[in-house]
Amino acid sequence: MRNIKNAIVDNTNLSQQSIGFKVIKTFVQIFQALWNNSSNTTSKLLYDFKSIISNLNKQYLGNEQNDAQEFLLFLMNTIHDELNLATTQRYRQKPKVTNI
């Protein structure tokens, strides 16, 4: 668990990569607030996170109970897509040079 915390909290590149990526940024902020025992901040972040998720997938609008497995799959796919988008925009593969 300590390695996961360090990977999320101490990763300075994540904030640069995730500019505009609300799910990742809010998800990381929630974990930072939990690890720092910031209960006031955590409740607001959880509300913001719920709003972001509801805007992305109308299935999660309101306060109805949803399937946890479906939500986790949606969350992992969304984070995966955001990270892939960040890396494809940031890094471009150089063309291979062949000797003539």
C-alpha positions as CSV (number, residue, x, y, z in Angstrom):
1,M,0.0,0.0,0.0
2,R,2.9,2.3,0.7
3,N,4.2,2.0,-2.9
4,I,0.8,2.9,-4.3
5,K,0.7,6.0,-2.1
6,N,4.1,7.0,-3.2
7,A,3.3,6.4,-6.8
8,I,0.2,8.6,-6.6
9,V,1.2,11.3,-4.1
10,D,4.8,11.8,-5.1
11,N,4.4,11.7,-8.8
12,T,5.1,15.2,-9.9
13,N,4.6,14.4,-13.6
14,L,1.0,13.3,-13.0
15,S,-0.2,16.9,-12.4
16,Q,1.4,18.0,-15.6
17,Q,0.0,15.0,-17.6
18,S,-3.5,15.3,-16.2
19,I,-4.2,19.0,-16.9
20,G,-7.8,18.9,-18.0
21,F,-8.2,15.3,-16.9
22,K,-10.7,15.8,-14.1
23,V,-11.2,12.2,-13.1
24,I,-7.5,11.5,-12.4
25,K,-6.9,14.8,-10.7
26,T,-9.9,14.5,-8.4
27,F,-9.1,10.8,-7.7
28,V,-5.5,11.7,-6.7
29,Q,-6.7,14.6,-4.5
30,I,-9.2,12.3,-2.7
31,F,-6.3,9.9,-1.8
32,Q,-4.1,12.7,-0.7
33,A,-6.8,14.1,1.5
34,L,-7.5,10.6,3.0
35,W,-3.8,10.0,3.7
36,N,-3.6,13.5,5.3
37,N,-6.8,13.0,7.4
38,S,-8.4,16.1,5.9
39,S,-12.0,15.2,6.5
40,N,-13.3,18.7,5.4
41,T,-11.5,18.5,2.1
42,T,-12.4,14.9,1.6
43,S,-16.1,15.3,1.7
44,K,-16.0,18.2,-0.9
45,L,-13.7,16.2,-3.1
46,L,-16.0,13.1,-3.0
47,Y,-19.0,15.3,-3.9
48,D,-17.0,16.8,-6.8
49,F,-15.9,13.3,-7.9
50,K,-19.5,12.1,-7.9
51,S,-20.5,15.1,-10.1
52,I,-17.7,14.4,-12.6
53,I,-18.6,10.7,-12.8
54,S,-22.3,11.6,-13.2
55,N,-21.5,14.0,-16.1
56,L,-19.4,11.3,-17.9
57,N,-22.0,8.5,-17.4
58,K,-25.6,9.3,-16.8
59,Q,-26.1,5.9,-15.2
60,Y,-24.5,7.4,-12.0
61,L,-26.9,10.4,-11.8
62,G,-28.8,10.7,-8.6
63,N,-28.5,8.6,-5.5
64,E,-29.6,5.2,-6.7
65,Q,-27.5,2.2,-5.9
66,N,-25.3,0.9,-8.7
67,D,-23.3,-2.2,-9.3
68,A,-19.8,-1.8,-7.8
69,Q,-18.1,-4.0,-10.4
70,E,-19.6,-1.9,-13.2
71,F,-18.5,1.3,-11.5
72,L,-15.0,0.1,-11.0
73,L,-14.7,-1.1,-14.6
74,F,-16.0,2.3,-15.7
75,L,-13.5,4.1,-13.4
76,M,-10.5,2.0,-14.5
77,N,-11.4,2.4,-18.2
78,T,-11.8,6.2,-17.8
79,I,-8.5,6.5,-16.0
80,H,-6.8,4.3,-18.6
81,D,-8.2,6.4,-21.4
82,E,-7.1,9.6,-19.8
83,L,-3.6,8.3,-19.2
84,N,-3.4,7.0,-22.8
85,L,-4.5,10.4,-24.1
86,A,-1.9,12.1,-22.0
87,T,0.9,9.9,-23.3
88,T,-0.1,10.0,-26.9
89,Q,-0.3,13.8,-26.9
90,R,2.9,14.2,-25.0
91,Y,5.2,11.6,-26.7
92,R,5.6,10.9,-30.3
93,Q,7.7,8.1,-31.6
94,K,10.6,9.1,-33.7
95,P,10.9,7.6,-37.2
96,K,13.6,4.9,-37.5
97,V,16.6,5.9,-39.4
98,T,18.1,3.2,-41.6
99,N,21.6,3.2,-43.0
100,I,21.7,3.8,-46.8
